Amino acid sequence: MQNRLEHDLIGDREIPADAYWGIHTLRAVENFPITGVPISHYRELVLALALIKQAAAEANRELGLLDERKAEAIAAACGEIRAGALHEAFVVDAIQGGAGTSTNMNANEVIANRALELMGCAKGDYTQLHPNEHVNLCQSTNDVYPTSLRLATHMGIARLVEAMSRLKAHFDAKADEFADVLKMGRTQLQDAVPMTLGQEFRTYAVMLGEDIERLQEAARLMLEINMGATAIGTGICAHPDYAPLVCQHLSKLSGLPLVTSPNLIEATQDCGAFVQVSGVLKRVAVKLSKTCNDLRLLSSGPRAGLGEINLPARQAGSSIMPGKVNPVIPEVVSQVAFEVIGNDVTVTMAAEAGQLQLNAFEPVIAYSLFRSIGHLIAACDTLGEHCVCGITANRDFLKRQVEHSIGLVTALFPIIGYAAATEVAGEAFRSGGSVADIVLERGLMSREQLDAVLQPEALTRPRWVKV
């Protein structure tokens, strides 16, 4: 294989002649064999980098800082990347030292070398178009990298919202299907009062809806960028008109209503917005796992547990117990939730560890956020498609439970009084008889009165029944 020779401040290195990356990327690959996950794994991040570099080229052309030929070549190379090309050339590890410099340089080199090809030049001929001097013009890693994380996170949140909306639709459909299925609600795992299975499943849909709103709120924080900050926020080496202009071009290219931070020094060092997003992702994870806990509990059995619902059988559950089927889908979703909660701790610590004018630990923030978002998307789709849509209710069993539950006495105490209701509950518990039969035997209510009070619509929503 033919090589080309590239030079940096440390010395010379041979680069494969057909490689779009260059010497800075090579050193980063050698220095950071950490996760084995290259930045190309996160498609939104690569797209964000291409958007930023194209916006910068167009702003610099408009300012007269970049000639037409170079600007056109850079923009064309970025357009190809946005269309899906050259992603395999983004090879540096997602976790890296240097506050994201290796990611920025990987992008600069790939875009420069593709732009050189489009200009009819050889890769590595940086006298014609340079990764730093032209692709990175008026920029620093310290504004490019945080901005790329914000754009990528915004894109990821949009996909997560779509996945959560699909899962919500599955729960809403089950809520409609189970609207007429009466069951006993529970508090502290003890019988409480009646409800419908539809009401129970509607709750899961409502929780998802609330978290969708919280995610959309957090996503808006990602729209404030620090392009034009350059090294520490003072804008050194950037044209005075560059910051608003690059924001304008980036907004147009991305279709997002981006704004430049009012204080670029603060924006360059502060990772609070990422902490906020991570906290909302943790909230989503906690509530998803709580829902999965409920599904596992409600389906426990099939003979010796609650057995109120049936989860679709997905695979054999044991290598030794024939016929055993486990709730594997809720189990895997809960494990994703545990990971997201851990990722939130990582984001928190990395944000806290920033010093003075820059946070050097944004790569692990990005890695944690992208993993949380990606795994939550997969978890929502897996839960919806492989579990929720196939859930069935054990209707007859639930009806018998309600009829024999001591919890029914709660509906009667406004009529017969708390003391009498307590006595009825105690006798029902000791004898195993039904609350209705004991009330009738004691002459506390007539059959007509009892039937009126124990109607499903009276048991499952606010309604004062006069007898």
SENU-113135 format. One line per 3 residues: number of its first residue (from 1); their letters; for each residue x, z, y of C-alpha. Coordinates in Angstrom, 2 decimals. Each point is the difference from the previous one (the first is absolute). Layout:
<atoms>
NUM) A) X Z Y ~ ...
</atoms>
This chain:
<atoms>
1) MQN) 0.00 0.00 0.00 ~ 1.31 -0.88 3.46 ~ 0.38 2.77 2.56
4) RLE) 0.18 0.23 3.75 ~ 2.13 2.50 1.89 ~ -1.65 2.38 2.47
7) HDL) 1.57 2.63 2.22 ~ -1.12 3.33 1.46 ~ 1.76 2.96 1.62
10) IGD) 1.16 1.26 -3.40 ~ 1.52 -3.29 -1.15 ~ -0.73 -3.21 -1.89
13) REI) -2.26 -0.52 -3.01 ~ -0.95 -3.00 -2.07 ~ -3.72 -0.75 -0.08
16) PAD) -1.67 -2.38 -2.47 ~ -0.31 -3.30 1.84 ~ -3.70 -0.33 -0.74
19) AYW) -0.91 3.54 1.06 ~ -2.15 0.40 3.10 ~ 1.20 3.56 0.51
22) GIH) 3.49 0.73 1.31 ~ 2.77 2.58 0.15 ~ -2.01 2.87 1.48
25) TLR) -2.62 -0.38 -2.72 ~ 2.69 -0.17 -2.68 ~ 1.54 3.27 1.14
28) AVE) -3.41 1.66 0.11 ~ -0.79 -1.10 -3.56 ~ 3.30 1.49 -1.12
31) NFP) -0.43 3.20 2.02 ~ -3.60 0.86 -0.89 ~ -0.73 -0.37 -3.74
34) ITG) -2.69 2.67 0.39 ~ -3.51 -0.97 -1.10 ~ 0.51 -3.46 -1.43
37) VPI) -2.95 -1.03 2.18 ~ 0.98 -2.69 2.54 ~ -1.86 -0.32 3.28
40) SHY) -1.44 -3.28 -1.32 ~ -2.22 2.17 -2.21 ~ -1.94 0.91 3.15
43) REL) -1.47 -3.31 1.08 ~ -1.51 1.38 3.20 ~ 3.42 1.24 1.16
46) VLA) 1.57 -3.45 -0.44 ~ -2.94 -1.60 1.79 ~ 0.31 2.51 2.83
49) LAL) 3.71 -0.72 0.41 ~ -0.69 -3.73 0.18 ~ -2.75 0.53 2.57
52) IKQ) 2.31 2.12 2.16 ~ 2.92 -2.43 -0.14 ~ -2.25 -2.95 0.83
55) AAA) -1.59 1.88 2.90 ~ 3.45 0.93 1.30 ~ 1.21 -3.59 -0.22
58) EAN) -3.03 -1.27 1.89 ~ 0.36 2.69 2.67 ~ 3.71 -0.74 0.40
61) REL) -0.69 -3.73 0.25 ~ -2.59 0.65 2.71 ~ 2.51 2.17 1.86
64) GLL) 2.64 -2.74 -0.20 ~ 2.30 2.12 -2.17 ~ -0.25 -2.19 -3.12
67) DER) 0.17 -3.78 0.09 ~ -2.83 -2.09 -1.39 ~ 1.83 -1.18 -3.10
70) KAE) 1.01 3.47 -1.17 ~ -3.34 1.57 0.86 ~ -1.88 -2.74 -1.87
73) AIA) 2.19 0.39 -3.08 ~ -0.40 3.79 -0.05 ~ -3.75 -0.26 0.46
76) AAC) -0.24 -2.59 -2.79 ~ 2.02 2.16 -2.39 ~ -2.23 2.98 0.81
79) GEI) -3.07 -2.15 -0.58 ~ 1.24 -0.88 -3.48 ~ 0.54 3.67 -0.81
82) RAG) -3.48 0.83 1.26 ~ -1.29 -2.70 -2.35 ~ 1.70 1.70 -2.95
85) ALH) 3.40 -1.71 -0.18 ~ 3.39 1.71 -0.31 ~ -1.40 3.45 -0.79
88) EAF) 2.40 0.23 -2.95 ~ 2.88 -0.06 2.52 ~ -1.03 3.40 1.38
91) VVD) 2.12 1.92 -2.46 ~ 1.10 3.29 1.58 ~ -1.30 3.19 -1.54
94) AIQ) -3.07 1.54 1.60 ~ 1.81 3.33 0.43 ~ 3.20 -0.42 1.98
97) GGA) 2.23 1.76 2.46 ~ 0.32 -1.30 3.53 ~ -3.55 0.47 1.30
100) GTS) -1.12 -3.40 -1.30 ~ 2.96 -2.03 1.32 ~ 0.50 -1.62 -3.40
103) TNM) -3.62 -1.15 -0.06 ~ 0.26 -1.45 3.50 ~ 3.28 -1.75 -0.80
106) NAN) -1.39 -1.38 -3.26 ~ -2.81 -1.56 2.03 ~ 2.38 -1.27 2.69
109) EVI) 2.27 -1.66 -2.55 ~ -2.75 -1.61 -2.07 ~ -1.75 -1.37 3.09
112) ANR) 3.30 -1.19 1.52 ~ 1.12 -1.82 -3.11 ~ -3.36 -1.68 -0.55
115) ALE) -0.09 -0.94 3.68 ~ 3.49 -1.50 -0.36 ~ -1.23 -2.15 -2.88
118) LMG) -2.92 -1.18 2.10 ~ 2.49 -0.91 2.75 ~ 2.02 -2.06 -2.49
121) CAK) 2.84 2.52 -0.16 ~ 1.56 1.86 -2.92 ~ -0.91 3.54 -0.91
124) GDY) 2.48 2.40 1.55 ~ 0.84 -2.29 2.93 ~ -0.73 2.77 2.48
127) TQL) 1.73 -1.82 2.85 ~ -3.16 -2.11 0.18 ~ -2.53 2.82 -0.41
130) HPN) 0.95 3.65 -0.49 ~ -2.01 2.77 -1.75 ~ 0.81 2.55 2.71
133) EHV) 0.44 -2.07 3.11 ~ -3.06 -2.20 -0.45 ~ -2.42 1.28 -2.67
136) NLC) 0.50 3.60 1.19 ~ 0.12 -0.87 3.72 ~ -1.41 2.76 2.27
139) QST) -0.58 2.13 -3.09 ~ 1.40 2.95 -1.91 ~ -0.76 1.32 -3.45
142) NDV) -1.42 2.98 1.86 ~ -2.91 -1.99 1.40 ~ -0.31 -2.72 -2.66
145) YPT) -0.11 2.33 -2.99 ~ -2.59 2.53 1.30 ~ -2.17 -2.86 1.24
148) SLR) 0.20 -1.75 -3.36 ~ -1.03 3.23 -1.73 ~ -2.98 0.35 2.32
151) LAT) -1.16 -3.56 -0.59 ~ 0.51 0.27 -3.77 ~ -1.78 3.34 -0.14
154) HMG) -2.93 -1.42 1.98 ~ -0.25 -2.91 -2.45 ~ 0.21 2.37 -2.95
157) IAR) -2.70 2.28 1.37 ~ -2.28 -3.02 0.43 ~ 0.43 -0.83 -3.69
160) LVE) -0.57 3.64 -0.98 ~ -3.20 0.11 2.04 ~ -1.21 -3.07 -1.89
163) AMS) 0.79 1.62 -3.35 ~ -1.72 3.23 0.99 ~ -3.02 -1.97 1.18
166) RLK) -0.20 -1.68 -3.41 ~ 0.16 3.38 -1.72 ~ -2.63 1.38 2.38
169) AHF) -2.29 -2.88 -0.93 ~ 0.35 0.92 -3.69 ~ -0.96 3.62 0.72
172) DAK) -2.91 -1.10 2.20 ~ -1.26 -2.24 -2.80 ~ 0.13 2.89 -2.47
175) ADE) -1.74 2.26 2.51 ~ -2.86 -2.48 0.15 ~ -0.08 -0.33 -3.77
178) FAD) -0.10 3.77 -0.52 ~ -2.39 0.79 2.86 ~ -2.74 1.19 -2.37
181) VLK) 2.22 1.99 -2.38 ~ -0.61 3.74 0.54 ~ 2.83 2.36 -0.91
184) MGR) 1.34 3.45 0.79 ~ 2.49 0.37 2.80 ~ 2.77 2.52 -0.41
187) TQL) 1.97 2.32 2.24 ~ 3.09 1.76 -1.33 ~ -0.75 -1.76 -3.31
190) QDA) -3.21 2.00 -0.36 ~ -3.56 -1.34 0.06 ~ -1.25 -0.26 3.56
193) VPM) -3.09 -2.02 0.93 ~ -1.34 -3.42 -1.00 ~ 1.14 -3.25 1.54
196) TLG) 0.02 -3.61 -1.10 ~ 2.95 -1.72 -1.57 ~ -0.49 -2.60 2.72
199) QEF) 0.58 2.63 2.67 ~ 3.17 1.06 -1.78 ~ 1.37 -3.55 -0.14
202) RTY) -1.06 -0.70 3.59 ~ 2.26 2.84 1.04 ~ 3.02 -1.83 -1.38
205) AVM) -0.96 -3.10 1.96 ~ -0.44 2.01 3.19 ~ 3.42 1.64 -0.42
208) LGE) 1.60 -3.42 -0.30 ~ -1.86 -1.18 3.09 ~ 1.29 2.95 2.01
211) DIE) 3.56 -0.67 -1.08 ~ -0.32 -3.69 0.85 ~ -0.86 1.06 3.56
214) RLQ) 2.99 2.36 0.14 ~ 2.31 -2.77 -1.25 ~ -1.28 -2.41 2.63
217) EAA) 0.67 2.62 2.66 ~ 3.55 0.51 -1.29 ~ 0.57 -3.75 -0.17
220) RLM) -0.59 -0.26 3.74 ~ 3.09 2.17 0.55 ~ 2.04 -2.80 -1.58
223) LEI) -0.91 -2.37 2.84 ~ 2.33 1.66 2.50 ~ 3.49 -1.53 -0.36
226) NMG) 3.43 0.54 1.54 ~ 1.28 -3.58 0.15 ~ 2.33 -0.27 2.97
229) ATA) 1.34 3.52 -0.51 ~ 3.20 -1.36 -1.58 ~ 2.44 2.76 -0.93
232) IGT) -1.57 3.24 1.25 ~ -2.92 -1.07 2.17 ~ 1.78 -0.83 3.26
235) GIC) -0.24 -3.75 -0.68 ~ 3.72 -0.67 0.34 ~ 0.95 -3.63 -0.83
238) AHP) -3.61 -1.15 0.43 ~ -1.43 -2.09 2.83 ~ -2.17 2.10 2.37
241) DYA) -3.04 -2.13 -0.85 ~ 0.66 -0.11 -3.72 ~ -2.02 3.05 -1.18
244) PLV) -3.43 -1.07 1.30 ~ 0.66 -3.63 -0.92 ~ 1.04 0.65 -3.60
247) CQH) -3.02 2.28 -0.41 ~ -2.22 -2.81 1.27 ~ 1.48 -2.52 -2.45
250) LSK) -0.11 2.48 -2.90 ~ -3.64 0.80 0.70 ~ -0.87 -3.69 -0.02
253) LSG) 1.90 -0.70 -3.23 ~ -1.28 3.05 -1.86 ~ -3.55 -0.05 1.33
256) LPL) 0.30 3.71 0.82 ~ -0.63 1.63 3.40 ~ 3.51 1.40 0.31
259) VTS) 1.14 2.00 3.01 ~ 3.45 1.01 1.17 ~ 0.60 3.72 -0.03
262) PNL) -0.06 1.48 3.52 ~ 3.23 1.89 -0.74 ~ 2.40 -1.94 -2.18
265) IEA) 2.50 2.83 -0.30 ~ -2.67 2.25 -1.50 ~ -1.35 -2.78 -2.19
268) TQD) 3.42 -0.79 -1.45 ~ 0.61 3.51 -1.30 ~ -3.49 1.28 -0.80
271) CGA) -1.45 -0.51 -3.51 ~ -3.17 1.97 0.64 ~ -2.28 -2.99 -0.58
274) FVQ) 1.43 -0.48 -3.48 ~ -0.59 3.69 -0.74 ~ -3.61 -0.46 1.10
277) VSG) -0.52 -3.00 -2.28 ~ 1.65 1.80 -2.90 ~ -2.28 2.99 0.54
280) VLK) -3.08 -2.21 -0.20 ~ 1.34 -1.64 -3.17 ~ 0.41 3.49 -1.43
283) RVA) -3.60 0.77 0.95 ~ -1.15 -3.15 -1.83 ~ 2.05 0.99 -3.04
286) VKL) -1.31 3.57 -0.09 ~ -3.63 -1.10 0.13 ~ 0.50 -2.79 -2.54
289) SKT) 1.55 2.48 -2.40 ~ -2.85 2.47 0.57 ~ -2.45 -2.77 -0.86
292) CND) 1.96 -0.81 -3.15 ~ 0.00 3.69 -0.95 ~ -3.80 -0.08 0.24
295) LRL) -0.28 -3.14 -2.11 ~ 2.19 1.51 -2.71 ~ -1.99 3.23 0.03
298) LSS) -3.43 -1.64 0.03 ~ 1.01 -2.25 -2.91 ~ 1.73 2.74 -2.01
301) GPR) -0.96 0.17 -3.65 ~ -1.57 -2.08 -1.34 ~ -1.56 2.84 -2.03
304) AGL) 1.72 3.18 1.15 ~ 0.23 -0.59 3.76 ~ -2.38 -0.63 2.88
307) GEI) -0.74 -3.51 -1.24 ~ -2.20 -0.97 2.94 ~ 1.49 -3.45 0.46
310) NLP) 1.95 -2.44 -2.13 ~ 3.14 -1.71 1.27 ~ 0.73 -3.43 -1.46
313) ARQ) 2.34 0.20 -2.97 ~ 3.23 -1.74 0.95 ~ 2.35 0.79 -2.89
316) AGS) 0.52 2.27 -3.02 ~ 0.85 3.48 1.18 ~ 2.16 1.47 -2.71
319) SIM) 2.60 -0.87 -2.59 ~ -1.31 2.77 -2.27 ~ -3.69 0.58 0.86
322) PGK) -2.09 -2.99 -1.12 ~ -2.89 -0.92 2.27 ~ 1.33 1.89 3.01
325) VNP) -0.38 -1.76 3.34 ~ 1.59 1.44 3.14 ~ -0.88 -0.44 3.71
328) VIP) 3.18 -1.99 0.60 ~ -1.11 -1.73 3.20 ~ -0.81 3.19 1.96
331) EVV) 3.23 1.47 -1.40 ~ 2.17 -2.80 1.34 ~ -1.70 0.09 3.40
334) SQV) 0.68 3.74 0.28 ~ 3.66 -0.67 -0.77 ~ 0.13 -2.50 2.85
337) AFE) -1.50 2.70 2.21 ~ 2.73 2.46 -1.00 ~ 2.62 -2.61 0.93
340) VIG) -1.61 -0.66 3.39 ~ -0.05 3.72 0.77 ~ 3.71 0.15 -0.84
343) NDV) 0.69 -3.06 2.13 ~ -1.68 1.77 2.91 ~ 2.49 2.85 -0.32
346) TVT) 2.82 -2.56 0.08 ~ -1.38 -1.67 3.14 ~ -0.41 3.39 1.65
349) MAA) 3.58 1.07 -0.72 ~ 1.45 -3.37 1.01 ~ -1.89 0.02 3.31
352) EAG) 1.16 3.55 0.71 ~ 3.62 -0.92 -0.75 ~ 0.33 -2.41 2.91
355) QLQ) 2.66 0.91 2.53 ~ 0.16 -0.74 3.71 ~ -0.82 -3.64 0.84
358) LNA) -0.54 -1.42 -3.51 ~ -1.35 0.89 -3.40 ~ 2.43 -1.30 -2.63
361) FEP) -2.38 0.73 -2.86 ~ -2.71 -2.56 0.66 ~ 0.91 -1.98 -3.17
364) VIA) -1.23 2.81 -2.25 ~ -3.07 0.36 2.23 ~ -0.70 -3.69 -0.55
367) YSL) 0.65 0.21 -3.73 ~ -2.33 3.00 -0.34 ~ -2.81 -1.49 2.11
370) FRS) 0.12 -3.39 -1.70 ~ -0.03 1.57 -3.46 ~ -2.91 2.26 0.93
373) IGH) -2.02 -2.89 1.42 ~ 0.79 -2.37 -2.85 ~ -0.73 2.50 -2.75
376) LIA) -3.21 1.18 1.65 ~ -1.21 -3.61 0.20 ~ 0.68 -0.47 -3.71
379) ACD) -1.58 3.36 -0.82 ~ -3.22 -0.75 1.90 ~ -0.41 -3.38 -1.67
382) TLG) 0.83 1.42 -3.43 ~ -2.46 2.86 0.39 ~ -2.78 -2.26 1.22
385) EHC) 0.42 -2.88 -2.43 ~ 1.04 1.86 -3.15 ~ -2.01 3.19 0.35
388) VCG) -2.71 0.48 2.63 ~ -1.83 -3.28 -0.55 ~ -0.41 0.81 -3.71
391) ITA) -1.18 3.62 0.27 ~ -3.30 0.83 -1.72 ~ -2.17 3.11 0.20
394) NRD) -1.25 2.14 -2.89 ~ -3.49 0.16 1.49 ~ -1.84 1.92 -2.73
397) FLK) 2.74 2.59 -0.25 ~ -0.02 0.54 3.76 ~ -3.79 0.39 0.01
400) RQV) 0.15 2.70 -2.69 ~ 2.72 1.83 1.92 ~ -2.16 0.15 3.12
403) EHS) -3.05 1.16 -1.92 ~ 1.92 2.85 -1.62 ~ 2.20 0.96 2.94
406) IGL) -0.27 3.45 1.52 ~ 0.92 -1.66 3.29 ~ -3.59 -1.17 0.39
409) VTA) -0.95 3.49 1.04 ~ 1.63 -0.60 3.40 ~ -2.83 -2.41 0.85
412) LFP) -2.55 2.73 -0.74 ~ 1.33 2.99 1.90 ~ -1.55 -1.01 3.39
415) IIG) -3.35 0.27 -1.79 ~ 0.33 2.88 -2.50 ~ 2.68 1.89 1.92
418) YAA) 3.66 0.67 -0.67 ~ -0.58 3.09 -2.16 ~ -2.51 -1.67 -2.32
421) ATE) 2.18 -3.12 -0.17 ~ 2.97 2.13 -1.00 ~ -2.01 1.62 -2.81
424) VAG) -1.13 -3.40 -1.26 ~ 3.59 -1.26 0.03 ~ 1.20 3.04 -1.90
427) EAF) -2.68 -0.34 -2.69 ~ 0.66 -3.73 -0.34 ~ 3.69 0.70 -0.49
430) RSG) -0.60 2.74 -2.60 ~ -2.74 -1.75 -1.94 ~ 1.04 -3.61 0.29
433) GSV) -3.48 -0.88 1.22 ~ -0.78 -2.35 2.84 ~ -0.56 1.20 3.55
436) ADI) -3.35 -1.82 0.17 ~ -1.33 1.64 -3.16 ~ 0.99 3.50 1.13
439) VLE) -1.59 -0.50 3.44 ~ -3.23 -1.10 -1.64 ~ 0.05 2.86 -2.51
442) RGL) 0.38 2.53 2.81 ~ -2.79 -1.61 1.99 ~ 2.21 -0.48 3.03
445) MSR) -1.17 -3.57 0.55 ~ -2.58 -2.37 -1.44 ~ 0.95 -3.16 -1.84
448) EQL) -1.17 -2.11 2.94 ~ 2.07 2.07 2.41 ~ 3.04 -0.17 -2.24
451) DAV) -0.27 -3.77 -0.48 ~ -0.18 -0.48 3.77 ~ 3.14 2.05 0.61
454) LQP) 1.97 -1.59 -2.85 ~ -0.60 -3.61 1.01 ~ 3.35 -1.86 0.21
457) EAL) -0.57 -0.86 3.67 ~ -0.58 3.69 0.75 ~ 3.12 1.04 -1.90
460) TRP) 2.49 -2.46 1.47 ~ -0.69 -0.11 3.74 ~ -1.29 2.26 2.79
463) RWV) -3.71 0.58 -0.62 ~ -2.09 3.14 0.32 ~ -2.69 -0.03 -2.66
466) KV) -3.09 2.12 0.77 ~ -1.79 1.50 -2.98
</atoms>
